[in-house]
Amino acid sequence: MEATIASIVAAAAPLVFAAVGETITEKAGVVNLSLDGSIALSAMASFAVAFVTGSVVLGFAVGAILSALVAMLVAFSGIRLRLNQVAVGFVLTLFLAALAQFLGNPFVRQPGPSVRPMSVPLLSEVPFVGRILFAQNISVYASLVLIVVVAWVFRRTRVGLELAAVGERPEAAHARGISVSRYRLGAAAVGGALVGIAGAAFSLDVKLGWSDTQVAGFGWIALAIVIFGGWRPVWVALGCYLFGALQVLALKLQPVFPGVAQILPSLPFPLMIFALVVVNSDRLQRLGERFPFLGRLLMSDAPAALGTNFEV
């Protein structure tokens, strides 16, 4: 049981980086649909750099920088060029995926360096919890810390409040002296960097190696989980762990039900649609009005200015 839960936490770590990163970006009103291509390009580039230099840290850094630049390009296209963010992101994801496949050909299925296990002394010996949370590696530990930090920033800091204001009411935020463009570019850079770290985590930790088929579709899954989690970091992370559980379950059931591995990982998409239908139903709206705590727990709308271009 402990080993299964530990494998779920480890398998979900890259998705946590990607989905929480996109949550930060969308919280500021920028929708970045380039995730699938960004993850592919950063996974390829990170593995290639680590393969050539032998440095996993440098591989992660390159992946983060590349993906941050892509996300900032999406934000810049809306802020300065007044282009449709959705269209720009969709075109970029197709281009980046093809570019990763082309440039990554020399590195396909090559053995290379990877993130090493790093148990936390004493804590890893704690029954049950120790093996799950403290017998992992630095990539998994960072994903767990990220959830706590982002949730705290969103709820308890001025930066989080201003970020939410930029995503909800950019006109009001601008009137109060908040730089909408700066916040959106900053959120895109931070969120994009986390998406790049997700790509690096796939090729240097979870998948171990580069192949375009290994990461295909994970960007779209991360986008779906952001919606499923209602743009709330903790709920988004829970969605990632649900997907990780489906992946692990698919592997365990593969010998018994050979086709299940192709079915279970696709469940987040119908679950997302079901969640959207339920959340927007009149019955749940009335239930939320009657029980405010339940309403805050279950219902969360997208940032009101998501995907819109703000003009001063």
C-alpha positions in Angstrom: 0.0 0.0 0.0 2.7 2.5 1.0 4.7 1.7 -2.2 1.6 2.2 -4.4 0.8 5.6 -2.9 4.5 6.6 -3.1 4.6 5.7 -6.8 1.4 7.8 -7.3 3.0 10.9 -5.7 6.1 10.4 -7.8 4.3 9.8 -11.1 2.1 13.0 -10.5 5.0 15.3 -9.7 5.5 16.6 -13.4 1.8 17.2 -13.8 1.8 19.1 -10.5 4.5 21.5 -11.9 2.6 22.0 -15.2 -0.9 22.3 -13.8 0.1 24.6 -10.9 2.2 26.7 -13.2 -0.7 27.1 -15.6 -2.9 28.0 -12.7 -0.6 30.9 -11.8 -0.6 32.0 -15.5 -4.4 31.9 -15.8 -4.9 33.5 -12.4 -3.5 36.6 -14.0 -5.8 36.4 -17.0 -3.4 34.8 -19.5 -4.4 31.5 -21.1 -1.4 29.5 -22.4 -2.4 26.7 -24.7 1.2 26.0 -25.7 1.6 23.6 -22.7 1.7 20.4 -24.7 4.4 21.7 -27.1 6.3 23.5 -24.3 6.4 20.2 -22.3 7.7 18.3 -25.3 10.4 20.9 -26.1 11.5 21.3 -22.5 11.6 17.6 -22.0 13.7 17.1 -25.1 16.0 20.1 -24.5 16.5 19.2 -20.8 17.5 15.6 -21.6 19.7 16.7 -24.5 21.6 19.2 -22.2 21.9 16.7 -19.4 23.0 14.0 -21.8 25.8 16.2 -23.3 26.9 17.9 -20.1 26.1 15.3 -17.5 24.4 17.9 -15.4 20.8 17.2 -14.4 20.5 20.7 -12.8 21.6 22.4 -16.0 19.0 20.3 -17.9 16.2 21.5 -15.6 17.4 25.1 -15.9 17.3 25.0 -19.7 13.9 23.5 -19.7 12.5 26.1 -17.4 14.0 29.0 -19.4 12.8 27.8 -22.7 9.2 27.2 -21.5 9.2 30.6 -19.7 10.2 32.4 -22.9 7.3 30.6 -24.8 4.8 31.6 -22.1 6.0 35.2 -22.2 5.6 35.2 -26.0 2.0 34.1 -25.5 1.4 36.9 -23.0 3.3 39.5 -25.0 1.2 38.6 -28.1 -1.9 39.6 -26.2 -0.5 42.5 -24.2 1.4 44.3 -27.0 0.2 42.8 -30.3 -3.5 42.4 -29.3 -3.6 39.0 -30.8 -5.8 36.2 -29.6 -4.0 34.3 -26.9 -5.9 31.0 -27.6 -4.9 31.1 -31.3 -1.3 31.9 -30.6 -0.9 29.2 -27.9 -2.5 26.6 -30.2 -0.2 27.4 -33.1 2.8 27.4 -30.8 2.0 24.0 -29.3 1.9 22.4 -32.7 5.1 24.1 -33.8 7.0 23.3 -30.6 5.9 19.7 -30.6 7.2 19.3 -34.2 10.4 21.2 -33.4 11.0 18.9 -30.4 10.5 15.8 -32.5 12.9 17.1 -35.2 15.7 18.4 -32.9 15.4 15.4 -30.6 16.0 12.7 -33.1 19.6 12.1 -32.1 18.6 11.6 -28.5 15.6 9.2 -28.9 15.9 6.3 -26.4 19.4 7.2 -25.5 20.4 6.3 -21.9 21.3 9.4 -19.9 21.5 11.0 -16.4 18.5 11.1 -14.2 17.4 12.6 -10.8 18.8 10.4 -8.0 16.7 9.3 -5.0 17.3 11.3 -1.9 15.7 10.1 1.3 15.3 12.6 4.1 17.2 11.3 7.2 15.0 10.2 10.1 11.7 11.4 8.4 11.9 8.6 5.8 11.8 6.1 8.7 8.5 7.3 10.0 5.9 4.6 9.5 3.7 4.9 6.4 4.1 8.7 5.8 7.9 8.5 5.7 8.1 6.1 2.8 5.4 8.1 0.9 6.7 11.6 1.3 10.3 11.5 2.5 11.8 8.6 0.5 11.5 10.3 -2.9 13.8 12.7 -4.8 14.3 16.4 -5.0 11.9 16.8 -7.9 9.0 15.2 -5.9 9.9 17.2 -2.8 9.8 20.4 -4.8 6.4 19.6 -6.3 5.0 19.2 -2.7 6.5 22.4 -1.5 5.2 24.2 -4.6 1.6 23.3 -3.8 1.9 24.8 -0.3 3.8 27.9 -1.3 1.4 28.8 -4.2 -1.7 28.2 -2.1 -0.3 30.4 0.6 0.7 33.2 -1.9 -2.8 33.1 -3.4 -4.6 33.4 -0.1 -2.3 35.2 2.3 -0.1 37.7 0.4 -0.6 41.0 -1.3 1.0 39.6 -4.5 -1.7 36.9 -4.6 -4.5 39.4 -4.1 -3.1 41.7 -6.8 -2.7 38.8 -9.1 -6.3 37.8 -8.6 -7.4 41.4 -9.2 -5.5 41.5 -12.5 -7.2 38.3 -13.6 -10.7 39.3 -12.5 -10.9 43.1 -13.0 -7.9 44.4 -14.8 -9.5 47.9 -15.2 -10.0 48.2 -11.4 -6.5 46.9 -10.8 -5.0 49.5 -13.2 -7.1 52.2 -11.5 -5.5 51.3 -8.2 -2.0 51.6 -9.6 -1.3 47.9 -10.3 0.7 47.3 -13.5 -1.5 44.8 -15.4 1.0 44.1 -18.1 3.8 43.5 -15.6 1.8 41.1 -13.5 0.7 39.2 -16.6 4.2 38.9 -18.0 5.5 37.9 -14.6 2.8 35.3 -14.0 3.4 33.9 -17.5 7.2 33.7 -16.9 6.8 31.9 -13.6 4.0 29.6 -14.8 5.9 28.9 -18.0 9.1 28.1 -16.0 7.2 25.5 -14.0 5.8 24.0 -17.1 9.4 23.6 -18.4 10.4 22.0 -15.1 7.5 19.6 -15.7 9.0 18.7 -19.1 12.4 18.2 -17.5 10.9 16.0 -14.8 9.4 13.8 -17.4 12.6 13.1 -19.3 15.0 13.2 -16.3 12.9 11.5 -13.6 9.6 9.8 -14.5 10.0 8.7 -18.1 13.9 8.6 -18.1 14.9 9.5 -21.6 13.5 11.3 -24.6 10.8 10.2 -27.0 8.0 12.5 -28.3 5.4 9.8 -27.6 6.3 9.7 -23.9 5.0 13.2 -23.2 2.4 13.7 -25.9 -1.0 14.8 -24.5 0.2 15.7 -21.0 -0.1 19.4 -21.7 -3.7 19.1 -22.6 -4.3 16.9 -19.5 -2.7 19.7 -17.3 -5.0 22.3 -18.9 -8.0 20.0 -18.2 -6.9 19.5 -14.5 -6.6 23.3 -14.0 -10.3 23.6 -15.0 -11.2 20.5 -13.0 -9.5 22.0 -9.9 -11.3 25.3 -10.3 -8.0 27.4 -10.5 -7.2 26.5 -6.9 -3.7 25.1 -6.3 -4.7 22.4 -3.8 -7.6 21.2 -5.8 -5.5 21.3 -9.0 -2.8 19.2 -7.2 -5.5 16.7 -6.1 -6.5 16.4 -9.7 -2.9 15.6 -10.6 -2.7 12.9 -8.0 -6.0 11.5 -9.3 -4.4 11.2 -12.7 -1.3 9.7 -11.2 -3.4 7.1 -9.5 -5.1 6.3 -12.8 -1.7 5.8 -14.4 -0.5 3.5 -11.7 -3.7 1.6 -11.7 -3.5 1.2 -15.4 0.0 -0.3 -15.1 -1.1 -2.7 -12.4 -4.2 -3.8 -14.3 -2.4 -4.1 -17.7 -1.6 -7.8 -17.3 -5.2 -8.6 -16.5 -7.0 -6.1 -18.8 -4.6 -5.3 -21.7 -6.7 -2.4 -23.0 -7.2 -0.6 -19.7 -3.9 1.3 -19.9 -5.3 3.3 -22.9 -8.6 4.0 -21.2 -7.9 5.0 -17.6 -5.4 7.9 -18.4 -8.1 9.6 -20.5 -10.6 9.7 -17.6 -9.6 13.3 -16.5 -11.3 14.7 -19.7 -14.8 13.3 -19.1 -14.3 14.0 -15.4 -13.5 17.6 -16.2 -16.6 17.9 -18.4 -18.8 16.3 -15.7 -17.4 18.6 -13.1 -18.1 21.7 -15.3 -21.7 20.5 -15.8 -22.2 19.8 -12.1 -20.7 23.1 -11.0 -22.8 25.1 -13.4 -26.0 23.3 -12.6 -28.9 25.3 -11.1 -29.3 22.7 -8.3 -25.7 23.1 -7.1 -25.9 26.9 -7.4 -28.9 26.9 -5.1 -27.2 24.4 -2.8 -24.2 26.8 -2.6 -26.4 29.7 -1.8 -28.1 27.8 1.0 -24.8 26.5 2.4 -22.1 29.1 1.7 -19.3 26.9 3.0 -20.2 24.1 0.6 -20.5 26.6 -2.2 -17.0 27.9 -1.6 -15.7 24.3 -1.4 -17.3 23.0 -4.6 -17.7 26.1 -6.9 -15.0 28.2 -8.4 -15.4 30.2 -11.6 -12.6 31.0 -14.1 -10.9 34.4 -13.7 -13.4 36.8 -15.3 -10.7 38.4 -17.6 -9.1 35.1 -18.6 -7.9 35.3 -22.2 -8.9 38.9 -22.7 -6.5 41.6 -23.8 -6.4 44.7 -21.5 -6.0 48.1 -23.1 -4.9 51.1 -21.0 
